[in-house]
Amino acid sequence: AAAGLVVSLAACSTGTVGASDCAATPAGSASNAVKVSGDFGAKPDVTVAFPTSTTATERTVVIAGDGATAVAGDGVYVDYTLYNGATGVELASTEYTDASPIEFPIDETQFLAGIVKTLECSTVGSRVVGVIPPIDSFGDAGSSQLGVAPGEDIVFVVDIVSIAPPVEPALPTANGVDQPATPGF
């Protein structure tokens, strides 16, 4: 189910940024109102006064980790729980086990902008809350697959487990010596 959610959260460009240049999405009243308890690495207890309402993605760090910082292009391995911001219904969650972290690339061309904004500039060992408005998630279409109606926020509570550095891009051209064509081609 968690892997299916990753496909659902995929976006339908970011440049590489160094960790010292990272400008984290700021906290706001909606993300600060999400009350989260429990230990890092265990499914959190989350209390929210639903419905949430925000016009821009808000990001609050609940547990500050001291590991590496996630930047554009990185693959971030996380455990998460996702809620419908209008109803408070849990939409999806990983199992919060050693085998359950899911990878999210920090890339708005691959995932919802609000998910990327919540993860970017987070450090390994952190628990972060993102309250994501429709403009950075499913917009006026919603997501019937996940149970998000048009115009509804989503709430993303995420533990940053590890970071994989960006993969070097493929060479833009072939490399080697010209070869004669096979007869008949």
C-alpha positions in Angstrom: 0.0 0.0 0.0 2.8 2.4 0.8 4.5 1.8 -2.5 1.1 2.5 -4.2 1.0 5.8 -2.4 4.4 6.8 -3.7 3.0 6.4 -7.2 -0.1 8.5 -6.2 2.1 11.2 -4.8 4.2 11.4 -8.0 4.0 14.8 -9.8 2.1 14.9 -13.1 12.9 21.9 -11.8 14.8 21.9 -9.3 18.5 22.6 -9.5 21.0 21.1 -7.2 21.5 23.0 -4.0 24.2 22.6 -1.4 23.1 21.9 2.2 24.5 25.2 3.4 22.4 27.0 0.8 19.2 25.2 1.7 16.2 27.4 2.5 13.7 25.3 4.4 10.0 25.9 3.9 8.9 27.9 7.0 6.6 26.8 9.7 3.2 28.4 10.1 0.1 28.3 12.2 -1.3 25.2 10.5 1.8 23.1 10.8 2.5 24.3 14.3 -1.0 23.2 15.3 -0.3 19.6 14.4 0.6 17.9 17.7 2.8 14.9 17.3 4.2 12.6 20.0 6.1 9.3 20.1 9.7 8.3 19.4 11.5 8.8 16.1 11.2 5.5 14.1 7.9 4.5 15.7 4.5 5.4 14.3 3.6 8.8 15.8 0.4 9.8 17.6 -0.9 12.7 15.7 -3.6 15.2 16.8 -4.9 17.9 14.5 -7.8 20.3 14.8 -9.3 19.4 11.4 -10.0 20.9 9.0 -6.6 22.4 8.2 -6.4 25.5 6.0 -3.3 27.0 4.5 -2.5 28.8 1.2 1.1 27.7 1.1 3.0 24.6 2.3 4.0 24.9 5.9 6.8 22.7 7.5 7.4 22.3 11.3 10.3 20.2 12.7 9.0 18.1 15.6 12.2 16.2 16.3 15.4 17.8 15.0 17.9 15.2 13.7 21.6 15.9 13.5 22.4 13.9 10.3 23.0 14.9 6.7 20.7 17.5 5.1 18.4 16.5 2.2 18.9 18.7 -0.8 17.5 18.8 -4.4 18.3 15.7 -6.3 18.8 13.5 -3.2 16.7 10.4 -2.6 15.3 10.5 0.9 14.3 7.3 2.7 11.4 8.0 5.0 8.6 6.5 7.2 5.5 8.5 7.0 1.8 8.9 7.8 -0.5 10.9 5.5 -3.8 12.4 6.6 -6.6 14.1 4.8 -6.5 17.8 6.0 -10.2 18.3 5.8 -11.4 15.2 7.6 -8.4 13.9 9.6 -8.7 10.5 8.1 -5.4 8.6 7.8 -4.8 8.0 4.1 -1.6 5.9 4.2 1.3 5.0 6.3 4.5 2.9 6.2 5.0 0.2 8.8 7.8 2.1 10.7 10.1 -1.0 10.6 13.7 -1.3 9.4 12.3 -2.7 6.1 9.6 -0.1 5.5 11.3 3.2 4.6 10.2 4.4 1.2 12.4 6.6 -1.1 11.2 10.0 -2.2 13.4 11.9 -4.7 13.7 15.6 -3.8 12.4 16.5 -7.2 9.2 18.4 -8.0 9.1 16.8 -11.4 8.6 13.4 -9.8 6.5 14.2 -6.6 4.0 16.6 -5.3 5.6 20.0 -4.7 4.4 20.1 -1.1 6.0 16.7 -0.3 9.3 18.0 -1.8 9.0 21.2 0.2 8.4 19.3 3.4 11.4 17.0 2.8 13.9 19.4 1.4 16.4 20.8 4.0 15.4 18.2 6.5 18.1 16.3 8.3 18.4 12.6 9.0 16.9 11.7 12.3 14.2 14.4 12.1 10.5 14.1 12.3 8.8 16.8 10.2 5.2 17.8 9.7 4.0 19.3 6.4 0.6 20.9 5.9 0.2 21.0 2.2 -2.5 23.0 0.4 -4.2 21.9 -2.8 -1.9 24.2 -4.9 1.1 22.0 -3.8 -0.8 18.7 -3.8 -3.8 17.5 -5.8 -5.3 20.9 -6.7 -8.8 21.2 -8.0 -8.8 17.6 -9.1 -8.3 16.0 -5.7 -7.3 12.3 -5.6 -10.1 9.9 -5.6 -7.6 7.0 -5.2 -6.4 8.4 -1.9 -9.7 9.9 -0.7 -8.8 13.6 -1.1 -11.6 15.7 -2.5 -10.9 18.7 -4.7 -9.5 21.6 -2.8 -8.5 19.7 0.4 -5.2 20.0 2.2 -3.1 17.0 3.1 -1.0 16.5 6.3 2.3 14.7 5.9 4.1 13.5 9.1 7.5 12.1 8.1 10.6 10.6 9.8 13.8 11.1 7.7 15.6 7.8 8.0 18.5 8.2 5.5 19.6 10.0 2.4 21.0 8.6 -0.8 23.1 11.1 -2.8 22.0 12.1 -6.3 22.8 9.7 -9.1 25.2 11.1 -11.6 23.4 11.9 -14.8 23.9 9.6 -17.8 26.4 10.8 -20.5 24.6 13.1 -23.0 26.2 11.3 -26.0 27.5 8.0 -27.0 31.1 7.4 -26.1 33.4 5.2 -28.2 34.7 4.5 -31.7 32.4 4.5 -34.7 31.4 1.0 -35.8 30.4 -0.1 -39.3 26.8 -0.8 -39.8 25.7 -4.4 -40.0 25.0 -5.5 -43.6 21.4 -5.0 -44.6 20.8 -2.0 -42.3 
